[in-house]
Amino acid sequence: MKIVNLLVVIITGMVLAYGTMDMPDWGDPNSPASRHVSPGYISDAVEKTATPNIVTAVLADYRSYDTLGETAVIFSAGMACILLLRRKRKK
């Protein structure tokens, strides 16, 4: 059983490594995110959100539902760990 688990982990790692070969280089100005998404955020952030800081505009206005979802997932995982790992007191 340990051999099967090890093979699954190795194969999964190889697939993930193979998938990263097609990704653009770090900081590439010609990547899709830099050519299509970023210019819209940079040019429209102040007008659409009335926030002078672009980072705050992106995190608080554009990605607020995403941030709320991440917070809910982390809270749920923490509560599940607490419930699973708690010890019951003997009377």
Contact map, one row per residue, 1 for C-alpha under 8 A:
1111100000000000000000000000000000000000000000000000000000000000000000000000000000000000000
1111110000000000000000000000000000000000000000000000000000000000000000000000000000000000000
1111111000000000000000000000000000000000000000000000000000000000000000000000000000000000000
1111111100000000000000000000000000000000000000000000000000000000000000000000000000000000000
1111111110000000000000000000000000000000000000000000000000000000000000000000000000000000000
0111111111000000000000000000000000000000000000000000000000000000000000000000000000000000000
0011111111100000000000000000000000000000000000000000000000000000000000000000000000000000000
0001111111110000000000000000000000000000000000000000000000000000000000000000000000000000000
0000111111111000000000000000000000000000000000000000000000000000000000000000000000000000000
0000011111111100000000000000000000000000000000000000000000000000000000000000000000000000000
0000001111111110000000000000000000000000000000000000000000000000000000000000000000000000000
0000000111111111000000000000000000000000000000000000000000000000000000000000000000000000000
0000000011111111100000000000000000000000000000000000000000000000000000000000000000000000000
0000000001111111110000000000000000000000000000000000000000000000000000000000000000000000000
0000000000111111111000000000000000000000000000000000000000000000000000000000000000000000000
0000000000011111111100000000000000000000000000000000000000000000000000000000000000000000000
0000000000001111111110000000000000000000000000000000000000000000000000000000000000000000000
0000000000000111111111000000000000000000000000000000000000000000000000000000000000000000000
0000000000000011111111100000000000000000000000000000000000000000000000000000000000000000000
0000000000000001111111100000000000000000000000000000000000000000000000000000000000000000000
0000000000000000111111100000000000000000000000000000000000000000000000000000000000000000000
0000000000000000011111110000000000000000000000000000000000000000000000000000000000000000000
0000000000000000001111111000000000000000000000000000000000000000000000000000000000000000000
0000000000000000000001111101001000000000000000000000000000000000000000000000000000000000000
0000000000000000000000111111001000000000000000000000000000000000000000000000000000000000000
0000000000000000000000011111000000000000000000000000000000000000000000000000000000000000000
0000000000000000000000001111100000000000000000000000000000000000000000000000000000000000000
0000000000000000000000011111111001000000000000000000000000000000000000000000000000000000000
0000000000000000000000000011111001100000000000000000000000000000000000000000000000000000000
0000000000000000000000000001111101100000000000000000000000000000000000000000000000000000000
0000000000000000000000011001111111100000000000000000000000000000000000000000000000000000000
0000000000000000000000000000011111111000000000000000000000000000000000000000000000000000000
0000000000000000000000000000001111111100000000000000000000000000000000000000000000000000000
0000000000000000000000000001111111111110000000000000000000000000000000000000000000000000000
0000000000000000000000000000111111111110000000000000000000000000000000000000000000000000000
0000000000000000000000000000000111111111000000000000000000000000000000000000000000000000000
0000000000000000000000000000000111111111100000000000000000000000000000000000000000000000000
0000000000000000000000000000000011111111110000000000000000000000000000000000000000000000000
0000000000000000000000000000000001111111111000000000000000000000000000000000000000000000000
0000000000000000000000000000000000011111111110000000000000000000000000000000000000000000000
0000000000000000000000000000000000001111111110000000010001000000000000000000000000000000000
0000000000000000000000000000000000000111111110000000010000000000000000000000000000000000000
0000000000000000000000000000000000000011111111000000000000000000000000000000000000000000000
0000000000000000000000000000000000000001111111110000000000000000000000000000000000000000000
0000000000000000000000000000000000000001111111111111010011000000000000000000000000000000000
0000000000000000000000000000000000000000001111111111110010000000000000000000000000000000000
0000000000000000000000000000000000000000000111111100000000000000000000000000000000000000000
0000000000000000000000000000000000000000000111111100000000000000000000000000000000000000000
0000000000000000000000000000000000000000000011111110000010001000000000000000000000000000000
0000000000000000000000000000000000000000000011111111000000000000000000000000000000000000000
0000000000000000000000000000000000000000000011001111110110000000000000000000000000000000000
0000000000000000000000000000000000000000000011000111110010000000000000000000000000000000000
0000000000000000000000000000000000000000000001000011111110000000000000000000000000000000000
0000000000000000000000000000000000000000110011000011111111000000000000000000000000000000000
0000000000000000000000000000000000000000000000000000111111100000000000000000000000000000000
0000000000000000000000000000000000000000000000000010111111111000000000000000000000000000000
0000000000000000000000000000000000000000000011001011111111111100000000000000000000000000000
0000000000000000000000000000000000000000100010000000011111111110000000000000000000000000000
0000000000000000000000000000000000000000000000000000001111111111001000000000000000000000000
0000000000000000000000000000000000000000000000000000000111111111000000000000000000000000000
0000000000000000000000000000000000000000000000001000000111111111000000000000000000000000000
0000000000000000000000000000000000000000000000000000000011111111000000000000000000000000000
0000000000000000000000000000000000000000000000000000000001111111111000000000000000000000000
0000000000000000000000000000000000000000000000000000000000111111111100000000000000000000000
0000000000000000000000000000000000000000000000000000000000000011111110000000000000000000000
0000000000000000000000000000000000000000000000000000000000000011111111000000000000000000000
0000000000000000000000000000000000000000000000000000000000100011111111100000000000000000000
0000000000000000000000000000000000000000000000000000000000000001111111110000000000000000000
0000000000000000000000000000000000000000000000000000000000000000111111111000000000000000000
0000000000000000000000000000000000000000000000000000000000000000011111111100000000000000000
0000000000000000000000000000000000000000000000000000000000000000001111111110000000000000000
0000000000000000000000000000000000000000000000000000000000000000000111111111000000000000000
0000000000000000000000000000000000000000000000000000000000000000000011111111100000000000000
0000000000000000000000000000000000000000000000000000000000000000000001111111110000000000000
0000000000000000000000000000000000000000000000000000000000000000000000111111111000000000000
0000000000000000000000000000000000000000000000000000000000000000000000011111111100000000000
0000000000000000000000000000000000000000000000000000000000000000000000001111111110000000000
0000000000000000000000000000000000000000000000000000000000000000000000000111111111000000000
0000000000000000000000000000000000000000000000000000000000000000000000000011111111100000000
0000000000000000000000000000000000000000000000000000000000000000000000000001111111110000000
0000000000000000000000000000000000000000000000000000000000000000000000000000111111111000000
0000000000000000000000000000000000000000000000000000000000000000000000000000011111111100000
0000000000000000000000000000000000000000000000000000000000000000000000000000001111111100000
0000000000000000000000000000000000000000000000000000000000000000000000000000000111111100000
0000000000000000000000000000000000000000000000000000000000000000000000000000000011111110000
0000000000000000000000000000000000000000000000000000000000000000000000000000000001111111000
0000000000000000000000000000000000000000000000000000000000000000000000000000000000001111100
0000000000000000000000000000000000000000000000000000000000000000000000000000000000000111110
0000000000000000000000000000000000000000000000000000000000000000000000000000000000000011111
0000000000000000000000000000000000000000000000000000000000000000000000000000000000000001111
0000000000000000000000000000000000000000000000000000000000000000000000000000000000000000111
